[in-house]
Amino acid sequence: VLTYFSQHLGEYENVLAALEDLNMSILKAMDKTKKDYQESTHLEQFVTRFLLKETTNQLHSLQSSLECAMETTAEQTRQEKQGPVKPEVLSIQWSGRRSNRRLQRNNSLSPNNPLFSLVSSGVYDEDSQWIIQVNRLQKLIDRLEQKHILIVQRQLSVLEEELEEFRLALRQYMECACAQTGCLHIAVQRLANESRFILYEFWEHNNVWKNHLQTNYSKTFQRGNVDFLETPETITTMLVPASWWVLNNN
């Protein structure tokens, strides 16, 4: 049996090989996540959760495509066995996944789509208008999903003798920054038994953050850090989908 199928794999030979590689990569990533997650910083844990969620979404999207193909082939086989049957109107289900939306949008009015001739003949004029509206909505959602927010991580090693002054300056800075248009959230973490602080800033987009850096309160905080810090601060930035912020704060 194995020999027989191996001679008829076609394109699925590459698919099965890729699945084997994917399985090994996922197991390796899961093993590393299990070992390193608890010791990671909050930002690193956030990135890990982001990657896990994105990987899951991608796998679900692939699974949906495969299930759709299986249902289609099974239906075609059933119809061939039963012979010609009276056509029936099939309801259209719109999936929430981006890949499915794109697939449906591309196929909804394709000349090869069975509904195309019905729409062209005017039988489904109202439905066709509805489909057009849905397609427009899908395009809008796609554009929204492409928006990102900026996460800024600032690591500051403070001199022991300057801790109190630094705390006061940091509090004033955070109050001003949180009131700034485009600032979504600011959080600070002090590492245990260390005079090192990690500041997490969430901004609507990169330009808002750049404008924030030019404000008087931001420049005052930066000038003060010249005296407060043991070493120059380290700044790391990362863009994440804006939809994540909405989901995590609802």
Backbone as CSV, one residue per row, in Angstrom:
resi,resn,N_x,N_y,N_z,CA_x,CA_y,CA_z,C_x,C_y,C_z
1,VAL,0.836,-1.199,0.000,0.000,0.000,0.000,0.871,1.249,0.000
2,LEU,1.913,1.234,0.847,2.803,2.389,0.928,3.472,2.651,-0.407
3,THR,3.895,1.571,-1.069,4.543,1.725,-2.375,3.578,2.313,-3.391
4,TYR,2.338,1.872,-3.344,1.333,2.367,-4.290,1.115,3.866,-4.120
5,PHE,0.899,4.298,-2.881,0.632,5.717,-2.644,1.858,6.577,-2.924
6,SER,3.045,6.042,-2.668,4.258,6.822,-2.903,4.434,7.159,-4.377
7,GLN,3.825,6.353,-5.250,3.921,6.603,-6.688,2.886,7.615,-7.170
8,HIS,1.950,7.984,-6.298,0.877,8.884,-6.711,0.782,10.124,-5.811
9,LEU,1.840,10.442,-5.123,1.796,11.578,-4.202,1.690,12.913,-4.928
10,GLY,2.403,13.047,-6.033,2.360,14.305,-6.776,2.830,15.469,-5.915
11,GLU,2.040,16.561,-5.934,2.391,17.746,-5.156,2.355,17.491,-3.652
12,TYR,1.616,16.466,-3.246,1.483,16.200,-1.814,2.761,15.618,-1.214
13,GLU,3.680,15.182,-2.056,4.967,14.717,-1.526,5.693,15.868,-0.838
14,ASN,5.681,17.050,-1.488,6.302,18.228,-0.876,5.525,18.687,0.351
15,VAL,4.198,18.562,0.286,3.364,18.972,1.418,3.670,18.131,2.649
16,LEU,3.726,16.812,2.469,3.986,15.924,3.604,5.390,16.135,4.163
17,ALA,6.347,16.389,3.277,7.713,16.654,3.744,7.756,17.952,4.552
18,ALA,7.023,18.965,4.062,6.985,20.245,4.782,6.303,20.094,6.135
19,LEU,5.266,19.265,6.197,4.576,19.032,7.465,5.495,18.361,8.482
20,GLU,6.320,17.451,8.002,7.264,16.785,8.908,8.262,17.794,9.471
21,ASP,8.776,18.674,8.588,9.705,19.712,9.051,9.006,20.675,10.009
22,LEU,7.753,21.020,9.674,6.995,21.933,10.526,6.765,21.336,11.908
23,ASN,6.443,20.056,11.941,6.211,19.383,13.215,7.462,19.423,14.090
24,MET,8.616,19.175,13.490,9.865,19.204,14.246,10.172,20.613,14.742
25,SER,9.918,21.618,13.895,10.190,23.004,14.282,9.298,23.439,15.438
26,ILE,8.018,23.049,15.383,7.088,23.422,16.451,7.476,22.757,17.765
27,LEU,7.818,21.465,17.711,8.226,20.771,18.932,9.479,21.399,19.538
28,LYS,10.405,21.795,18.679,11.629,22.434,19.161,11.320,23.780,19.805
29,ALA,10.434,24.555,19.167,10.060,25.861,19.714,9.311,25.708,21.035
30,MET,8.422,24.713,21.119,7.674,24.487,22.352,8.601,24.090,23.502
31,ASP,9.596,23.293,23.187,10.540,22.861,24.215,11.327,24.048,24.761
32,LYS,11.746,24.941,23.867,12.492,26.126,24.298,11.594,27.076,25.086
33,THR,10.335,27.199,24.650,9.392,28.057,25.367,9.174,27.554,26.787
34,LYS,9.031,26.250,26.934,8.806,25.657,28.255,9.981,25.944,29.187
35,LYS,11.186,25.945,28.647,12.378,26.141,29.475,12.611,27.613,29.820
36,ASP,12.318,28.513,28.866,12.752,29.905,29.014,11.654,30.878,29.428
37,TYR,10.386,30.494,29.309,9.306,31.481,29.439,9.281,32.156,30.811
38,GLN,9.335,31.379,31.875,9.198,31.951,33.213,10.334,32.898,33.563
39,GLU,11.504,32.677,32.998,12.657,33.525,33.296,12.750,34.724,32.359
40,SER,11.835,34.820,31.394,11.887,35.907,30.419,11.323,37.195,31.004
41,THR,11.664,38.321,30.369,11.094,39.605,30.770,9.637,39.667,30.319
42,HIS,8.916,40.669,30.818,7.510,40.819,30.433,7.376,41.013,28.923
43,LEU,8.274,41.793,28.352,8.206,42.027,26.909,8.474,40.743,26.138
44,GLU,9.464,39.977,26.571,9.773,38.709,25.899,8.616,37.725,26.028
45,GLN,7.953,37.718,27.189,6.784,36.853,27.351,5.649,37.297,26.442
46,PHE,5.489,38.611,26.305,4.454,39.144,25.408,4.723,38.713,23.969
47,VAL,5.986,38.817,23.551,6.353,38.407,22.191,6.095,36.917,21.998
48,THR,6.415,36.119,23.010,6.184,34.674,22.917,4.701,34.372,22.735
49,ARG,3.853,35.038,23.526,2.406,34.826,23.383,1.922,35.263,22.013
50,PHE,2.489,36.360,21.517,2.137,36.846,20.177,2.472,35.803,19.113
51,LEU,3.673,35.248,19.197,4.105,34.268,18.199,3.291,32.982,18.295
52,LEU,2.953,32.576,19.506,2.120,31.380,19.674,0.741,31.591,19.057
53,LYS,0.179,32.759,19.308,-1.156,33.040,18.771,-1.122,33.117,17.252
54,GLU,-0.109,33.781,16.711,-0.007,33.906,15.257,0.204,32.544,14.609
55,THR,1.041,31.706,15.228,1.257,30.352,14.704,-0.039,29.555,14.715
56,THR,-0.782,29.663,15.814,-2.064,28.961,15.917,-3.034,29.429,14.842
57,ASN,-3.098,30.746,14.623,-3.999,31.283,13.596,-3.634,30.773,12.208
58,GLN,-2.328,30.726,11.932,-1.886,30.252,10.621,-2.245,28.777,10.425
59,LEU,-2.059,27.981,11.470,-2.385,26.557,11.372,-3.887,26.345,11.216
60,HIS,-4.685,27.125,11.944,-6.139,27.019,11.806,-6.585,27.411,10.403
61,SER,-5.918,28.427,9.849,-6.262,28.858,8.497,-5.985,27.753,7.484
62,LEU,-4.829,27.106,7.629,-4.507,25.987,6.738,-5.495,24.843,6.918
63,GLN,-5.855,24.575,8.170,-6.802,23.494,8.434,-8.157,23.788,7.797
64,SER,-8.586,25.049,7.869,-9.872,25.423,7.271,-9.858,25.210,5.762
65,SER,-8.738,25.560,5.125,-8.632,25.365,3.679,-8.688,23.885,3.317
66,LEU,-7.999,23.063,4.105,-8.003,21.624,3.843,-9.391,21.024,4.064
67,GLU,-10.060,21.448,5.127,-11.399,20.936,5.395,-12.369,21.337,4.294
68,CYS,-12.211,22.552,3.782,-13.061,23.006,2.681,-12.832,22.142,1.441
69,ALA,-11.560,21.831,1.160,-11.248,20.988,0.007,-11.812,19.580,0.190
70,MET,-11.718,19.051,1.409,-12.249,17.718,1.676,-13.763,17.679,1.497
71,GLU,-14.445,18.702,1.997,-15.900,18.745,1.861,-16.313,18.860,0.396
72,THR,-15.561,19.656,-0.360,-15.889,19.836,-1.779,-15.711,18.543,-2.555
73,THR,-14.581,17.868,-2.336,-14.340,16.614,-3.057,-15.339,15.538,-2.639
74,ALA,-15.688,15.512,-1.350,-16.670,14.531,-0.884,-18.037,14.797,-1.508
75,GLU,-18.402,16.069,-1.623,-19.693,16.420,-2.219,-19.720,16.060,-3.702
76,GLN,-18.623,16.327,-4.392,-18.565,15.979,-5.815,-18.672,14.472,-6.017
77,THR,-18.001,13.717,-5.158,-18.080,12.255,-5.252,-19.497,11.769,-4.991
78,ARG,-20.155,12.370,-4.010,-21.525,11.972,-3.689,-22.465,12.259,-4.853
79,GLN,-22.297,13.413,-5.491,-23.157,13.765,-6.619,-22.916,12.854,-7.815
80,GLU,-21.655,12.480,-8.025,-21.355,11.575,-9.134,-22.013,10.214,-8.928
81,LYS,-22.057,9.757,-7.681,-22.673,8.464,-7.394,-24.187,8.526,-7.536
82,GLN,-24.768,9.665,-7.179,-26.223,9.800,-7.232,-26.722,10.155,-8.617
83,GLY,-25.846,10.651,-9.466,-26.275,11.084,-10.785,-26.776,12.509,-10.728
84,PRO,-27.316,13.026,-11.855,-27.796,14.409,-11.899,-28.885,14.645,-10.857
85,VAL,-28.773,15.735,-10.155,-29.765,16.098,-9.152,-30.224,17.519,-9.419
86,LYS,-31.370,17.841,-8.859,-31.930,19.178,-9.023,-31.045,20.195,-8.316
87,PRO,-30.659,21.260,-9.031,-29.788,22.261,-8.390,-30.477,22.876,-7.188
88,GLU,-29.702,23.170,-6.179,-30.245,23.835,-5.010,-29.346,25.008,-4.648
89,VAL,-29.957,26.013,-4.037,-29.208,27.205,-3.658,-28.476,26.926,-2.359
90,LEU,-27.171,27.115,-2.379,-26.362,26.876,-1.193,-26.133,28.190,-0.473
91,SER,-26.261,28.165,0.846,-26.003,29.375,1.626,-24.509,29.620,1.682
92,ILE,-24.138,30.885,1.724,-22.730,31.266,1.768,-22.386,31.635,3.191
93,GLN,-21.385,30.979,3.755,-20.933,31.281,5.104,-19.622,32.037,5.022
94,TRP,-19.597,33.161,5.690,-18.401,34.011,5.645,-17.560,33.764,6.877
95,SER,-16.334,33.363,6.661,-15.437,33.058,7.776,-14.788,34.325,8.271
96,GLY,-14.390,34.317,9.551,-13.745,35.486,10.126,-12.259,35.537,9.874
97,ARG,-11.682,34.513,9.294,-10.235,34.487,9.112,-9.850,35.228,7.842
98,ARG,-8.722,35.911,7.924,-8.300,36.747,6.805,-8.071,35.926,5.551
99,SER,-7.421,34.766,5.698,-7.126,33.966,4.514,-8.406,33.496,3.855
100,ASN,-9.404,33.096,4.676,-10.667,32.651,4.107,-11.410,33.805,3.468
101,ARG,-11.302,34.988,4.098,-11.977,36.141,3.512,-11.408,36.440,2.140
102,ARG,-10.077,36.382,2.026,-9.472,36.660,0.732,-9.883,35.622,-0.302
103,LEU,-9.909,34.346,0.122,-10.287,33.286,-0.798,-11.708,33.478,-1.273
104,GLN,-12.615,33.799,-0.343,-14.005,33.987,-0.723,-14.182,35.229,-1.572
105,ARG,-13.401,36.274,-1.269,-13.526,37.497,-2.040,-13.079,37.265,-3.480
106,ASN,-12.027,36.469,-3.645,-11.534,36.198,-4.987,-12.480,35.299,-5.765
107,ASN,-13.182,34.416,-5.053,-14.026,33.442,-5.728,-15.480,33.864,-5.836
108,SER,-15.895,34.885,-5.055,-17.316,35.179,-4.955,-17.926,35.557,-6.295
109,LEU,-17.203,36.295,-7.136,-17.747,36.711,-8.420,-16.882,36.219,-9.574
110,SER,-16.177,35.117,-9.359,-15.346,34.551,-10.408,-16.220,33.911,-11.481
111,PRO,-15.834,34.001,-12.767,-16.622,33.360,-13.831,-16.783,31.872,-13.623
112,ASN,-15.850,31.248,-12.875,-15.949,29.813,-12.633,-16.868,29.489,-11.467
113,ASN,-17.296,30.508,-10.746,-18.173,30.290,-9.603,-19.583,30.003,-10.095
114,PRO,-20.255,28.952,-9.583,-21.612,28.621,-10.029,-22.598,29.760,-9.836
115,LEU,-22.326,30.654,-8.868,-23.252,31.752,-8.641,-23.089,32.873,-9.655
116,PHE,-21.990,32.848,-10.413,-21.704,33.960,-11.312,-22.790,34.116,-12.369
117,SER,-23.192,32.990,-12.964,-24.212,33.063,-14.009,-25.540,33.533,-13.449
118,LEU,-25.847,33.150,-12.199,-27.100,33.574,-11.588,-27.095,35.072,-11.319
119,VAL,-25.955,35.571,-10.827,-25.851,37.003,-10.564,-25.937,37.784,-11.860
120,SER,-25.247,37.284,-12.913,-25.238,37.973,-14.197,-26.622,38.014,-14.819
121,SER,-27.413,36.982,-14.571,-28.736,36.924,-15.176,-29.756,37.766,-14.438
122,GLY,-29.380,38.311,-13.280,-30.294,39.160,-12.537,-31.139,38.420,-11.538
123,VAL,-30.982,37.096,-11.441,-31.794,36.321,-10.513,-31.483,36.715,-9.075
124,TYR,-30.199,37.027,-8.832,-29.778,37.354,-7.477,-29.268,38.790,-7.402
125,ASP,-29.998,39.729,-7.967,-29.563,41.122,-7.936,-29.390,41.624,-6.512
126,GLU,-30.374,41.330,-5.648,-30.281,41.797,-4.268,-29.130,41.120,-3.545
127,ASP,-28.990,39.816,-3.768,-27.895,39.101,-3.123,-26.547,39.597,-3.610
128,SER,-26.468,39.928,-4.903,-25.190,40.394,-5.433,-24.800,41.716,-4.795
129,GLN,-25.779,42.591,-4.564,-25.483,43.850,-3.880,-25.004,43.587,-2.457
130,TRP,-25.629,42.612,-1.824,-25.210,42.250,-0.468,-23.785,41.727,-0.463
131,ILE,-23.457,40.893,-1.464,-22.106,40.341,-1.559,-21.089,41.458,-1.767
132,ILE,-21.442,42.434,-2.603,-20.534,43.556,-2.849,-20.274,44.322,-1.555
133,GLN,-21.338,44.544,-0.769,-21.173,45.254,0.497,-20.286,44.468,1.464
134,VAL,-20.484,43.152,1.487,-19.663,42.310,2.361,-18.200,42.377,1.938
135,ASN,-17.964,42.340,0.623,-16.588,42.415,0.129,-15.930,43.736,0.512
136,ARG,-16.710,44.821,0.437,-16.169,46.121,0.835,-15.822,46.126,2.319
137,LEU,-16.693,45.533,3.118,-16.434,45.456,4.552,-15.188,44.629,4.836
138,GLN,-15.015,43.552,4.090,-13.842,42.709,4.287,-12.558,43.465,3.966
139,LYS,-12.585,44.271,2.907,-11.407,45.059,2.556,-11.075,46.055,3.660
140,LEU,-12.123,46.654,4.248,-11.911,47.597,5.341,-11.290,46.902,6.543
141,ILE,-11.798,45.719,6.872,-11.252,44.964,8.003,-9.801,44.594,7.749
142,ASP,-9.486,44.207,6.509,-8.107,43.870,6.169,-7.182,45.061,6.404
143,ARG,-7.653,46.263,6.024,-6.824,47.453,6.226,-6.616,47.725,7.709
144,LEU,-7.675,47.533,8.501,-7.554,47.752,9.941,-6.585,46.764,10.570
145,GLU,-6.613,45.516,10.081,-5.739,44.497,10.643,-4.278,44.752,10.302
146,GLN,-4.039,45.593,9.295,-2.665,45.887,8.909,-2.058,46.999,9.768
147,LYS,-2.874,47.669,10.600,-2.355,48.713,11.469,-1.559,48.096,12.612
148,HIS,-0.575,48.851,13.081,0.279,48.367,14.156,0.423,49.436,15.235
149,ILE,0.742,48.990,16.432,1.122,49.905,17.501,2.593,49.680,17.815
150,LEU,3.200,50.686,18.416,4.628,50.630,18.722,4.827,50.379,20.210
151,ILE,5.639,49.379,20.524,6.029,49.111,21.906,7.490,49.519,22.071
152,VAL,7.739,50.345,23.066,9.098,50.819,23.350,9.521,50.290,24.716
153,GLN,10.646,49.607,24.743,11.212,49.125,26.009,12.470,49.933,26.316
154,ARG,12.497,50.546,27.500,13.643,51.360,27.911,14.230,50.761,29.189
155,GLN,15.497,50.401,29.140,16.178,49.840,30.306,17.109,50.903,30.885
156,LEU,16.929,51.185,32.180,17.666,52.259,32.826,18.334,51.741,34.099
157,SER,19.650,51.811,34.143,20.419,51.414,35.332,20.746,52.678,36.124
158,VAL,20.142,52.804,37.305,20.211,54.044,38.077,21.283,53.933,39.162
159,LEU,21.998,55.027,39.383,22.965,55.088,40.471,22.236,55.015,41.805
160,GLU,22.778,54.260,42.737,22.127,54.068,44.034,21.829,55.399,44.722
161,GLU,22.796,56.314,44.680,22.618,57.585,45.382,21.625,58.520,44.691
162,GLU,21.202,58.166,43.468,20.275,59.019,42.720,18.874,58.419,42.629
163,LEU,18.630,57.342,43.366,17.360,56.627,43.233,16.149,57.506,43.534
164,GLU,16.189,58.248,44.632,15.036,59.058,45.015,14.751,60.144,43.985
165,GLU,15.796,60.813,43.535,15.615,61.860,42.525,15.099,61.256,41.216
166,PHE,15.614,60.089,40.885,15.167,59.438,39.650,13.693,59.042,39.744
167,ARG,13.286,58.513,40.881,11.882,58.114,41.057,10.952,59.311,40.849
168,LEU,11.331,60.450,41.404,10.513,61.649,41.259,10.437,62.077,39.794
169,ALA,11.581,62.073,39.120,11.607,62.461,37.704,10.813,61.476,36.854
170,LEU,10.920,60.197,37.184,10.196,59.170,36.431,8.686,59.327,36.604
171,ARG,8.257,59.615,37.825,6.827,59.792,38.084,6.276,60.978,37.284
172,GLN,7.013,62.072,37.270,6.574,63.243,36.514,6.542,62.950,35.016
173,TYR,7.545,62.236,34.553,7.598,61.883,33.131,6.406,61.014,32.735
174,MET,6.096,60.005,33.541,5.004,59.097,33.214,3.658,59.816,33.231
175,GLU,3.473,60.730,34.179,2.215,61.478,34.234,2.024,62.319,32.975
176,CYS,3.085,62.964,32.531,2.995,63.795,31.322,2.810,62.932,30.074
177,ALA,3.553,61.832,29.998,3.481,60.975,28.812,2.110,60.325,28.683
178,CYS,1.544,59.882,29.799,0.230,59.229,29.757,-0.864,60.188,29.302
179,ALA,-0.650,61.471,29.518,-1.636,62.463,29.088,-1.446,62.869,27.631
180,GLN,-0.373,62.382,27.021,-0.062,62.737,25.640,-0.996,62.002,24.677
181,THR,-1.478,62.693,23.660,-2.311,62.064,22.641,-1.514,60.988,21.904
182,GLY,-2.087,59.808,21.806,-1.408,58.714,21.119,-0.688,57.765,22.043
183,CYS,-0.603,58.111,23.333,0.005,57.199,24.308,-1.076,56.252,24.819
184,LEU,-0.887,54.963,24.599,-1.880,53.971,25.001,-1.683,53.497,26.438
185,HIS,-0.427,53.352,26.832,-0.166,52.824,28.178,1.327,52.939,28.470
186,ILE,1.656,53.122,29.753,3.047,53.108,30.201,3.115,52.317,31.502
187,ALA,4.072,51.420,31.583,4.264,50.619,32.792,5.751,50.574,33.107
188,VAL,6.056,50.436,34.397,7.455,50.388,34.814,7.664,49.193,35.727
189,GLN,8.824,48.589,35.613,9.182,47.438,36.438,10.587,47.649,36.980
190,ARG,10.744,47.429,38.282,12.079,47.471,38.878,12.515,46.050,39.175
191,LEU,13.678,45.689,38.680,14.180,44.341,38.892,14.557,44.151,40.358
192,ALA,14.237,42.979,40.879,14.472,42.692,42.295,15.953,42.808,42.640
193,ASN,16.213,43.455,43.780,17.575,43.600,44.312,18.507,44.345,43.366
194,GLU,17.946,45.130,42.466,18.764,45.911,41.545,18.193,47.316,41.436
195,SER,19.054,48.247,41.075,18.587,49.614,40.821,18.401,49.803,39.317
196,ARG,17.834,48.779,38.689,17.595,48.822,37.243,16.094,48.804,36.987
197,PHE,15.646,49.718,36.148,14.236,49.858,35.831,14.014,49.543,34.349
198,ILE,12.863,48.928,34.070,12.460,48.680,32.684,11.136,49.388,32.456
199,LEU,11.135,50.267,31.486,9.957,51.072,31.170,9.345,50.556,29.870
200,TYR,8.038,50.285,29.897,7.325,49.824,28.703,6.343,50.913,28.277
201,GLU,6.512,51.385,27.052,5.634,52.424,26.521,4.905,51.890,25.288
202,PHE,3.596,52.119,25.234,2.767,51.672,24.113,2.218,52.912,23.404
203,TRP,2.575,53.062,22.119,2.169,54.232,21.340,1.373,53.798,20.111
204,GLU,0.478,54.691,19.664,-0.396,54.354,18.536,0.399,54.051,17.269
205,HIS,1.455,54.806,17.029,2.324,54.514,15.893,3.655,55.230,16.082
206,ASN,4.574,54.973,15.187,5.951,55.435,15.326,6.053,56.958,15.336
207,ASN,5.275,57.637,14.489,5.361,59.096,14.407,4.923,59.761,15.711
208,VAL,3.917,59.188,16.363,3.467,59.737,17.648,4.592,59.667,18.671
209,TRP,5.290,58.545,18.682,6.400,58.383,19.629,7.525,59.371,19.320
210,LYS,7.835,59.562,18.041,8.889,60.508,17.669,8.518,61.928,18.089
211,ASN,7.244,62.288,17.928,6.794,63.607,18.380,6.911,63.729,19.897
212,HIS,6.608,62.634,20.580,6.713,62.617,22.047,8.154,62.886,22.496
213,LEU,9.121,62.363,21.764,10.524,62.559,22.131,10.943,64.023,22.052
214,GLN,10.214,64.824,21.276,10.564,66.236,21.101,9.861,67.152,22.102
215,THR,9.017,66.581,22.952,8.306,67.409,23.932,9.251,67.840,25.046
216,ASN,8.870,68.907,25.744,9.716,69.444,26.817,9.882,68.449,27.959
217,TYR,8.780,67.780,28.347,8.875,66.852,29.478,9.769,65.662,29.151
218,SER,9.744,65.217,27.875,10.599,64.094,27.486,12.070,64.509,27.479
219,LYS,12.347,65.695,26.957,13.732,66.177,26.931,14.253,66.420,28.345
220,THR,13.378,66.904,29.231,13.779,67.116,30.623,14.156,65.795,31.280
221,PHE,13.352,64.759,31.023,13.635,63.440,31.587,14.954,62.892,31.040
222,GLN,15.192,63.078,29.756,16.432,62.587,29.147,17.650,63.325,29.700
223,ARG,17.528,64.635,29.889,18.655,65.395,30.445,18.943,64.965,31.878
224,GLY,17.881,64.724,32.651,18.078,64.285,34.026,18.749,62.927,34.103
225,ASN,18.465,62.074,33.135,19.050,60.735,33.146,20.560,60.750,32.962
226,VAL,21.080,61.824,32.407,22.536,61.935,32.264,23.199,61.866,33.634
227,ASP,22.548,62.456,34.645,23.090,62.443,36.007,22.613,61.244,36.811
228,PHE,21.425,60.728,36.483,20.834,59.658,37.291,21.364,58.268,36.942
229,LEU,21.736,58.057,35.693,22.022,56.704,35.223,23.491,56.341,35.346
230,GLU,23.698,55.065,35.651,25.055,54.535,35.736,25.642,54.316,34.352
231,THR,24.793,53.874,33.420,25.186,53.670,32.020,24.077,54.225,31.134
232,PRO,24.374,54.545,29.878,23.322,55.045,28.980,22.176,54.044,28.867
233,GLU,20.969,54.564,28.767,19.802,53.683,28.680,19.782,52.925,27.356
234,THR,19.146,51.762,27.385,18.984,50.933,26.190,17.531,50.986,25.751
235,ILE,17.309,51.303,24.479,15.949,51.422,23.949,15.732,50.363,22.871
236,THR,14.641,49.622,23.008,14.252,48.615,22.017,12.816,48.887,21.595
237,THR,12.547,48.837,20.299,11.190,49.075,19.797,10.696,47.862,19.022
238,MET,9.373,47.699,19.004,8.768,46.578,18.291,7.355,46.961,17.867
239,LEU,6.987,46.624,16.630,5.635,46.849,16.130,4.814,45.573,16.289
240,VAL,3.583,45.714,16.777,2.676,44.572,16.900,1.328,44.978,16.316
241,PRO,0.517,44.016,15.852,-0.795,44.352,15.289,-1.662,45.109,16.282
242,ALA,-2.322,46.148,15.794,-3.175,46.951,16.670,-4.335,46.137,17.221
243,SER,-4.778,45.124,16.465,-5.903,44.307,16.922,-5.565,43.584,18.218
244,TRP,-4.289,43.322,18.460,-3.900,42.658,19.708,-4.185,43.537,20.907
245,TRP,-3.879,44.831,20.729,-4.116,45.750,21.840,-5.599,45.814,22.160
246,VAL,-6.440,45.836,21.113,-7.886,45.886,21.314,-8.369,44.631,22.019
247,LEU,-7.885,43.458,21.567,-8.320,42.196,22.158,-7.879,42.069,23.604
248,ASN,-6.650,42.501,23.902,-6.111,42.331,25.247,-6.668,43.334,26.241
249,ASN,-7.383,44.360,25.753,-7.890,45.388,26.653,-9.405,45.479,26.631
250,ASN,-10.067,44.440,26.123,-11.530,44.362,26.152,-11.965,43.293,27.143
